[in-house]
Amino acid sequence: MHLPSLPILAILALGHIAAHAGTQADAAPEAPADTSQSVHVSSIRNPELKSYRVMAAGLDAFDDHHALAPRAREVRFQLIPGPGVAADALRDATLRIVGNETGISVPLSADGSFVLPRSAQGDSDDADLVTNQKKDRFRWQAIVRSDDVPPGMRRLGDLRLQCQVGIAIAKKETPFLLRTLVATKLRTTDWCSAIELKMSTYSDPAIASATLLDGERRVALQEKNGGTSFLAPLGDTRYADDTLIELVYKQDAASAPSAAP
């Protein structure tokens, strides 16, 4: 999920809905890839800045929808190098919450992830989340992981909560009329629950396959962008929140021994 300029998510969502209205979730439909996250916004403010209040809407969504992933302790956000940006560019990336009376450093982990702190001062000061990088060098995604999910797996409820976080942030900077139009097309104000709206989940390392495990059934999910993302059935109520998705990474698939003839 990657958060775009002010109304882009709504416009792309509408285009996607119009193209795929009436389709069923069994066939993984085409969808706007990574349309809910980016550290930079090219709308009202300087492109290098994002409002702290906008980002904090994601923290509120995590609290409001925590029942989707009750064993997830926190939501993290992760910077993702954009196309043509070297993976080691994160070494030079910094984040700060900056306002007239606010200056808070936000530590970045080696993988580019960070926890956005609650800050009443940042909110009242209408502060911004500022990067030292140029526009479009990085996108971002929300990350929710329950403590008991095995390695190489993702839990569907975690991904649903990630969606709620990303969409809450997108809605915060989308004009009311566009939000209303999208809700009308989706027939719900809960965009993440709509079958018509599909959102990609970023994966690093890249995956060779993503398979939803539904009892004895194994449902292959669509991978996109060279295996760097996949589409999960977030709005399909047939699958419980505890449903797991098995990821096979390309690096592991390449090193696996070939089956005997």
N, C-alpha and C positions, 0 to 999 in steps of 0.2 A: 504494500500500500504506500502510495507516495502523494503527499499533499501538494496540490498545484497552486497556480495563481488563483486569485479571488474566486471567480465563478467557474473555473475550468472543470472541477469535479462534477458540478451539476450539469454542465453542458455535455460532457462526455457520458455521464450517466444517462441522460435523456437520449442521446444518440444510440447508446447500447441498448436501452430498453426498447426503442422503436425498432431496432434491427432484429431483436430477439424475443419480442412479445409472443407469448403463447408457447415457447419452448419448454421442455421438461428438464429437470436437473439430471436425469440419467445420462443424457448426452452432454458432455462438458462443453457448454457453449462458449463462443468467443466472448471476450470481455476486455474492457480497458485495463491494460496491465499497469500496476503500480500507480493508480490514480488518486491516492490519498495521502502521500507524505513527501515533504521536502523541507529542508531547514530554511529555505529562502522563499519569500513571497514577492511577486512583482506586481503589486497592486497599489495600495495607498502609500506605504512607507518606502524608505530606501530598500532596494532589493536585498541588501545584506542583513536586514533585520526581520524578526518575527515577533509579534506582540506576545509578551508573557501571558497576558490574559487569554489569548487564543490557545496557547499551549496548555495552560492550566485547565482548560475545558476538558482536555484528555484525562487529567488526573481526576476530575469530578466524575467522568464517565467510568473510569476504572472502579471507583468507589460505588457508584450507582448500580453497576452491572457485575459486581464481584461474584455474585452467585453463579455466574457462568464458569468461573475458575476459582472456587473457594480456597484451593490450596496454593494459589499463586500469591506470593508475598508482596509483590510490587510490579508496577509497569516500568520498563526501561524503554529508552529510545536509543536508536542506533543510527549513526551517520553511515551512509553507503556511498562510496565513490561513484561518480557518474561516468558515463561513457567516455573513454579516452583519458580518464584520470587514474594515475598510478595508484595501486593498492596501498603503497607506503605513504601516500599523501596525508593520511591520518596522523602521521607523526608530527606534523606541523599545525594540525587543527586545534583550535581552542574555542571554548564557549564561555560567555559571560551573560549574566542578566544585568542590564544597564538601564538606568533611568536618571532623572535629575538628582535624586537623592539615593540611588541604589547602585551598588556595584558588588555583584556576587559571582565568584568564579564557580563554574560547573565542571567538576573533574570528568575527564574522558578516560574510559578504559582502553586497553590496547586494541580491542576489537571495534572501537568507535562508539561504544554504548555509554549511556549516562542515565542517571536518575535526576529528573527535574525536581528541585526542592519546592516545597510550599513556601511562599513568601508573601505575607500580607503587605509588606512594604512594596514589593515589586508590583503587586496588584494595584494598590492605591496610587503608586507613582506612575502607573501606565508604562512600566518598563518594557524593554525588548530583550529577546534572546538574540545575542549578537555572535556571529562567527567571524573569524579572521580570514575566511576564505572567500573567493570570488563567487558571484552568482552562478548557480547550476553546477558547481564542482561536486556537490553532495546532495543526495536525497536523504530521507530518513524513514524509518519504520518504527512503529511501536512493537515492543516485544513483551509477550506474556508467556511465562512458562510455569506450570505447576511443578511442585517439588518432586512428585512421584512419577513423572513421565520418563520412561527409559530412554537411554541414548539412541539417536537415530529415529526417534518417534516425535510426532507432534500430536497434541490433544485438540480435538475439534472445538471444545469449549474455550480453550486458550485462544484459538484463532478467532472465535466469535467475539471474545472480549477485546482482542487487538483491533478488530473491525470497529467496535463501539468507540474505542479511544480515537482511532483515526477519523471516523466520521464525525464525532463530536467536535474535533478540531476544525474539520472542513466546514461544518455547519456554522461554526462561530464566525467565520470570515466570509460566508456566502450570504448575499442579500436575501431578505425575507421572501420576496416574490419568487426568486429562483428556488429557494427551499420549498416553498409551497407548491411550485410546479413539479418538482421532483417527487414530493410526497403524493401528489395527485396521480402521477404516472405510475408510481410504485404501489399506490393504494394503501400506503402506510407511512407514518412518520418515522418508523423504525427501519431505516434503510438496510441495515445489516440482515434483517429477517426476510427481506424480499428475495424470492427466487430469481427475479429478473436481473438483479444487480450482483455481479460477480467481482470479487476483488482478489488480486494476486497476493500470494505470500512469498516474500523474498527468502532465498536460501543461499547460504554461503557456508561450506562449499556447494558448488553446483550439483544438482541431482541428476541421476540417470532415470529415476522413476519415483513416483509417489503413489502409494496404494492405500486406500481406505480399508480398514479391517472392520467388517460388520458381521460379527459372529463367524460363520463359516464362509461368508462371502468375502471376496477380495475385489474391490472396485478400483480400477486404474483411474487416476486423476490426470488431468491435462497438465503437462509441464510446458513452460513458456520461456522465451528469451534465452535459449540455449541451456536450459536447466537451472537458471538462476531464480526461477519462481514457479509456482504451481497454483492451480485453482482448486480450492476446497469448497464443498457444498455448504456454505455457512447458513444459508436460509432454508435448507432442506430439513424439516422437522422429523423426518424418518430416522435421522441419525442423532443419537444422544450426545450430550456434551462430553461424555467420557469416551466416545469413539476415538480410536487412535489412527494415525496416518503414519505408515511406514515409509521412510525415506531411504533410498539407496543412492549413495553419493557416487559421482562419476569416478572419483579417484579410487574408491573401493571396488567398483565394478570392473575397472580396467586392470586391477591387480588380482582379481579373483581367478583361480585356475579354471581353464576351459573344461567343460563336461566331457567325459570319455565318450567316444563314438559308439 
